[in-house]
């Protein structure tokens, strides 16, 4: 229902631009499009994430977009390091990974003055685009959300407001953990009331002990959204780590699933568009970044994947129902500032946390 309103605005804008000789462009994109027609843009992203947005962008600029999928940010970073540098234009990276890629020379600075839609981002996102440690704009937030856990409200009853529910022995064999080492570290820190970005030996020891306890209750690990949705649909699992989007999808499929923001806190995340170093099509890459944070693509993100969006103006155009679905009620900027976010803690930390998780899974004999 919002798409029609956006389309009318776009048509009117196009007419004005033709009359004034300023060029052409929809509300979703910005900047000059000279010299990009016929080009190919190479984008690394998660599967079934932005596919819906590609046809409109290709049509608008008369270009081709190739999508290269990965399962995790570390896999994406490793792919670029292993020979893809110079052939990839854009990579999507979750908060906490963009600085890692930048420091390794895999991504580069972004000139936000060339992004016509940057001014419409929430103030929090305009600020977070610029990393203070390198004093440069290194990523542009596209969407955001929280990571916590969901539960089957037909099976798990009572007041569910704490991470401790995920450690309750009465649900042994009905819990599914996300099979990502760094996420397990952050979840466990939140449950323990410890700063997620504390990489001290003492915190590692506390996290290891708590995770060992939790793995004894685990039914299965999950790695893809399709996996955990099926486990919840089949009621093999009643409690699982997730983000709000997957909980909503299960609700749409008829399951009485609830998503929890625990009293101990939740992890906040935002996915960023990063400009790759030595990008073969930098001009087209900038147009793509601007398009994806513009009105059309941002409304489409809310409608197609039900994630919270970064563009404040686009969010204000959504219906009350959609605002509720994507969990953007109230003072969004204040909510964003109240969440806990991971930071890049170094390659050594990444290695250490992955080794710990591998050892714990082996000890538990989990799958």
C-alpha positions as CSV (number, residue, x, y, z in Angstrom):
1,X,0.0,0.0,0.0
2,X,3.0,2.3,0.5
3,X,4.5,1.4,-2.8
4,X,1.8,3.2,-4.7
5,X,2.4,6.4,-2.8
6,X,6.2,6.2,-3.5
7,X,5.5,5.5,-7.2
8,X,3.5,8.7,-7.5
9,X,6.2,10.8,-6.0
10,X,8.8,9.1,-8.2
11,X,6.8,9.9,-11.4
12,X,6.4,13.5,-10.4
13,X,10.1,13.9,-9.6
14,X,11.0,12.3,-12.9
15,X,8.9,14.8,-14.8
16,X,10.5,17.7,-12.9
17,X,14.0,16.4,-13.6
18,X,13.4,16.0,-17.3
19,X,12.0,19.6,-17.5
20,X,14.9,21.1,-15.7
21,X,17.5,19.0,-17.5
22,X,18.8,17.7,-14.2
23,X,18.9,14.1,-15.3
24,X,16.7,11.3,-14.2
25,X,16.3,9.3,-11.0
26,X,13.8,7.9,-8.5
27,X,13.5,8.8,-4.9
28,X,15.4,5.6,-4.1
29,X,18.6,6.6,-5.7
30,X,20.7,9.7,-6.2
31,X,23.8,11.2,-7.8
32,X,24.9,11.1,-11.4
33,X,24.2,8.0,-13.4
34,X,26.4,9.0,-16.4
35,X,28.6,6.2,-17.7
36,X,27.1,3.3,-15.7
37,X,24.5,2.1,-18.3
38,X,25.5,-1.4,-19.4
39,X,27.8,-2.0,-16.4
40,X,27.7,-4.9,-14.0
41,X,27.7,-4.5,-10.2
42,X,29.0,-7.3,-8.0
43,X,27.5,-7.5,-4.6
44,X,28.2,-9.9,-1.7
45,X,25.3,-10.5,0.6
46,X,23.3,-13.1,2.5
47,X,20.9,-15.3,0.5
48,X,17.3,-14.2,0.0
49,X,18.0,-10.8,1.6
50,X,18.0,-8.1,-1.1
51,X,17.0,-10.2,-4.1
52,X,13.6,-8.5,-4.3
53,X,15.3,-5.0,-4.7
54,X,17.5,-5.9,-7.6
55,X,15.2,-5.8,-10.6
56,X,14.0,-2.2,-9.9
57,X,17.6,-1.0,-9.5
58,X,18.7,-2.8,-12.7
59,X,15.8,-1.3,-14.7
60,X,16.4,2.2,-13.3
61,X,20.1,2.4,-14.3
62,X,20.1,-0.1,-17.2
63,X,22.7,-2.3,-15.4
64,X,23.2,-5.9,-14.3
65,X,23.7,-6.9,-10.6
66,X,25.4,-10.1,-9.7
67,X,24.8,-11.4,-6.2
68,X,27.3,-13.6,-4.4
69,X,25.9,-15.2,-1.3
70,X,27.6,-16.2,2.0
71,X,26.5,-17.5,5.4
72,X,28.4,-15.2,7.7
73,X,30.4,-12.0,7.6
74,X,33.7,-13.9,8.3
75,X,33.0,-16.1,5.3
76,X,32.5,-12.9,3.2
77,X,35.7,-11.4,4.5
78,X,37.6,-14.6,3.8
79,X,36.3,-14.8,0.3
80,X,37.5,-11.3,-0.5
81,X,40.9,-11.9,1.0
82,X,41.2,-15.2,-0.9
83,X,41.2,-13.5,-4.3
84,X,38.0,-11.6,-4.7
85,X,39.5,-8.1,-4.0
86,X,39.2,-6.1,-7.2
87,X,36.2,-8.0,-8.4
88,X,33.6,-7.1,-5.8
89,X,32.0,-3.7,-5.6
90,X,29.8,-3.9,-2.5
91,X,29.8,-6.2,0.5
92,X,27.1,-6.2,3.3
93,X,28.7,-6.6,6.7
94,X,27.1,-6.6,10.1
95,X,28.1,-4.1,12.8
96,X,31.3,-5.2,14.4
97,X,32.8,-6.5,11.1
98,X,33.0,-3.4,9.0
99,X,36.1,-2.1,10.9
100,X,37.7,-5.5,10.5
101,X,37.3,-5.4,6.8
102,X,38.4,-1.8,6.6
103,X,41.6,-2.4,8.7
104,X,42.5,-5.3,6.4
105,X,42.3,-3.1,3.4
106,X,39.3,-4.9,1.9
107,X,36.9,-1.9,2.0
108,X,37.5,1.8,1.7
109,X,36.2,5.2,2.6
110,X,32.7,6.3,1.5
111,X,32.1,9.9,0.4
112,X,28.7,10.6,2.1
113,X,28.4,13.9,0.3
114,X,27.6,11.9,-2.8
115,X,24.7,10.1,-1.0
116,X,21.5,12.1,-1.4
117,X,19.6,9.9,1.1
118,X,22.3,10.0,3.8
119,X,20.6,13.0,5.5
120,X,17.4,11.0,6.0
121,X,19.0,8.3,8.1
122,X,18.4,8.3,11.8
123,X,20.9,10.5,13.6
124,X,22.3,7.4,15.4
125,X,23.1,5.8,12.0
126,X,24.6,9.0,10.5
127,X,27.0,9.1,13.5
128,X,27.8,5.4,13.5
129,X,28.7,5.5,9.8
130,X,31.9,7.3,10.7
131,X,34.3,5.2,12.7
132,X,36.1,7.3,15.3
133,X,39.2,5.0,15.3
134,X,40.0,5.7,11.7
135,X,38.1,9.1,11.4
136,X,36.4,8.0,8.2
137,X,32.9,6.9,6.9
138,X,33.5,3.2,6.3
139,X,29.9,1.8,6.2
140,X,26.4,2.9,5.6
141,X,23.6,1.2,7.8
142,X,20.9,-0.4,5.7
143,X,18.7,-2.1,8.3
144,X,18.8,-3.1,11.9
145,X,17.2,-5.2,14.6
146,X,17.9,-7.1,17.8
147,X,19.2,-10.6,18.6
148,X,17.7,-12.5,21.5
149,X,15.5,-15.5,21.7
150,X,11.9,-16.6,20.8
151,X,9.7,-19.3,22.4
152,X,6.6,-21.3,21.6
153,X,4.0,-19.7,23.9
154,X,1.8,-22.8,23.8
155,X,4.7,-24.8,25.4
156,X,6.6,-22.3,27.4
157,X,4.3,-20.4,29.8
158,X,4.6,-17.9,32.6
159,X,6.5,-14.6,32.6
160,X,9.4,-15.0,30.1
161,X,11.6,-11.9,30.4
162,X,15.1,-13.2,31.2
163,X,18.0,-15.0,29.4
164,X,17.8,-17.5,32.3
165,X,14.8,-19.1,30.5
166,X,17.3,-20.4,27.9
167,X,19.1,-22.2,30.7
168,X,16.1,-23.7,32.4
169,X,16.5,-27.5,32.8
170,X,12.8,-28.1,32.3
171,X,13.3,-27.3,28.6
172,X,16.2,-29.7,28.1
173,X,16.0,-31.2,24.6
174,X,13.8,-28.4,23.4
175,X,16.3,-25.6,23.0
176,X,18.2,-24.7,19.8
177,X,21.3,-22.6,19.8
178,X,22.7,-20.5,16.9
179,X,25.8,-22.2,15.5
180,X,28.0,-19.0,15.5
181,X,30.8,-18.7,18.0
182,X,30.9,-14.9,18.3
183,X,27.1,-14.7,18.7
184,X,27.3,-17.3,21.5
185,X,29.9,-15.3,23.3
186,X,27.8,-12.1,23.1
187,X,24.6,-13.8,24.1
188,X,26.3,-15.4,27.1
189,X,27.9,-12.1,28.2
190,X,24.4,-10.5,28.2
191,X,23.0,-13.4,30.3
192,X,25.9,-13.0,32.7
193,X,25.6,-9.2,32.9
194,X,29.0,-8.7,31.4
195,X,30.0,-6.2,28.7
196,X,29.8,-8.0,25.4
197,X,33.1,-6.4,24.3
198,X,35.1,-7.6,27.3
199,X,37.6,-10.1,25.9
200,X,39.5,-10.7,29.1
201,X,40.6,-14.2,30.2
202,X,38.2,-14.0,33.1
203,X,35.3,-13.3,30.8
204,X,36.3,-16.1,28.5
205,X,36.3,-18.5,31.5
206,X,32.9,-17.3,32.6
207,X,31.4,-17.6,29.1
208,X,32.9,-21.0,28.6
209,X,31.4,-22.4,31.9
210,X,28.0,-20.9,31.1
211,X,28.0,-22.2,27.5
212,X,29.0,-25.6,28.7
213,X,26.0,-25.6,30.9
214,X,23.7,-24.5,28.1
215,X,24.9,-27.0,25.6
216,X,23.7,-29.8,27.9
217,X,20.2,-28.6,27.3
218,X,20.6,-28.1,23.5
219,X,18.4,-30.1,21.1
220,X,20.2,-29.0,18.0
221,X,22.2,-26.2,16.5
222,X,20.9,-24.1,13.7
223,X,22.8,-22.2,11.0
224,X,20.1,-21.0,8.5
225,X,16.8,-19.3,9.0
226,X,15.0,-22.1,7.2
227,X,16.4,-24.6,9.7
228,X,15.1,-22.9,12.8
229,X,11.8,-22.0,11.3
230,X,11.2,-25.7,10.5
231,X,12.3,-26.8,13.9
232,X,9.8,-24.4,15.5
233,X,7.0,-25.3,13.1
234,X,7.5,-29.0,13.8
235,X,7.7,-28.3,17.6
236,X,11.0,-30.1,17.8
237,X,12.2,-26.9,19.4
238,X,10.4,-24.6,21.8
239,X,13.1,-22.0,22.5
240,X,15.7,-20.7,20.1
241,X,18.1,-17.8,19.6
242,X,16.9,-15.6,16.8
243,X,16.1,-12.1,15.6
244,X,12.6,-10.5,15.7
245,X,12.2,-11.0,11.9
246,X,12.1,-14.8,12.1
247,X,9.7,-14.8,15.1
248,X,7.4,-12.6,13.0
249,X,7.6,-15.1,10.0
250,X,6.6,-17.9,12.3
251,X,3.6,-15.9,13.6
252,X,2.6,-15.4,10.0
253,X,2.7,-19.2,9.5
254,X,0.3,-19.6,12.4
255,X,2.6,-20.4,15.3
256,X,2.1,-18.9,18.7
257,X,5.6,-17.6,18.9
258,X,6.8,-14.7,21.1
259,X,10.1,-12.8,20.8
260,X,11.8,-11.5,24.0
261,X,13.9,-8.5,24.8
262,X,15.3,-9.8,28.1
263,X,15.6,-7.6,31.2
264,X,19.3,-8.2,31.1
265,X,19.5,-6.6,27.6
266,X,19.6,-7.6,24.0
267,X,22.2,-7.3,21.3
268,X,21.6,-4.7,18.7
269,X,22.8,-5.1,15.1
270,X,22.7,-3.2,11.9
271,X,23.8,-4.4,8.5
272,X,25.9,-2.1,6.5
273,X,26.7,-1.4,2.9
274,X,30.5,-1.3,2.5
275,X,32.4,-0.1,-0.6
276,X,35.1,-2.6,-1.5
277,X,38.7,-1.5,-2.1
278,X,39.6,-1.5,-5.8
279,X,35.9,-1.8,-6.7
280,X,35.7,-2.3,-10.5
281,X,32.6,-0.1,-10.7
282,X,32.8,2.6,-7.9
283,X,30.4,5.0,-9.4
284,X,27.7,2.4,-9.8
285,X,28.5,1.1,-6.3
286,X,27.8,4.6,-4.9
287,X,24.5,4.7,-6.7
288,X,23.6,1.3,-5.3
289,X,24.4,2.4,-1.8
290,X,22.2,5.5,-2.2
291,X,19.4,3.5,-3.7
292,X,19.4,1.0,-0.9
293,X,19.1,3.6,1.8
294,X,16.5,5.6,-0.2
295,X,12.7,5.7,0.2
296,X,11.8,3.0,-2.3
297,X,14.2,0.3,-1.1
298,X,13.8,1.1,2.6
299,X,10.0,0.7,2.4
300,X,10.6,-2.4,0.4
301,X,12.9,-3.8,3.1
302,X,10.2,-3.4,5.7
303,X,7.6,-5.0,3.5
304,X,9.6,-7.8,2.0
305,X,11.9,-9.0,4.9
306,X,10.3,-7.3,7.9
307,X,13.5,-5.8,9.3
308,X,13.7,-2.4,10.9
309,X,15.0,0.2,8.5
310,X,17.7,3.0,8.8
311,X,15.9,5.7,6.9
312,X,13.8,7.8,9.3
313,X,11.7,9.5,6.5
314,X,10.9,6.1,5.0
315,X,9.9,4.7,8.5
316,X,7.6,7.7,9.0
317,X,5.8,6.8,5.8
318,X,4.9,3.3,7.0
319,X,1.5,2.2,8.4
320,X,1.1,1.7,12.1
321,X,0.7,-2.0,11.5
322,X,4.0,-2.2,9.6
323,X,5.7,-0.2,12.3
324,X,4.6,-2.7,14.9
325,X,5.6,-5.6,12.7
326,X,9.2,-4.4,12.3
327,X,9.4,-3.3,16.0
328,X,9.9,0.4,15.4
329,X,7.4,1.9,17.8
330,X,8.3,4.8,20.0
331,X,11.5,6.8,20.0
332,X,13.6,4.8,17.6
333,X,16.8,6.8,18.0
334,X,16.6,6.3,21.8
335,X,16.0,2.6,21.3
336,X,19.0,2.3,19.1
337,X,21.3,4.0,21.6
338,X,20.0,1.7,24.4
339,X,21.1,-1.6,22.8
340,X,24.4,-3.4,23.2
341,X,26.5,-3.6,20.1
342,X,29.6,-5.7,19.3
343,X,32.9,-4.2,18.3
344,X,35.7,-5.7,16.3
345,X,38.0,-7.1,19.0
346,X,40.8,-8.3,16.8
347,X,41.7,-11.4,14.7
348,X,43.2,-13.1,17.8
349,X,39.8,-12.7,19.6
350,X,38.0,-14.2,16.6
351,X,40.4,-17.2,16.6
352,X,40.1,-17.7,20.3
353,X,36.3,-17.6,20.4
354,X,36.0,-19.9,17.4
355,X,38.4,-22.4,19.0
356,X,36.4,-22.2,22.3
357,X,33.1,-22.9,20.5
358,X,34.5,-25.8,18.5
359,X,35.9,-27.4,21.7
360,X,32.7,-26.9,23.6
361,X,30.7,-28.6,20.8
362,X,33.1,-31.5,20.7
363,X,32.9,-31.9,24.5
364,X,29.0,-31.9,24.3
365,X,28.9,-34.1,21.3
366,X,26.3,-31.7,19.9
367,X,25.1,-31.3,16.3
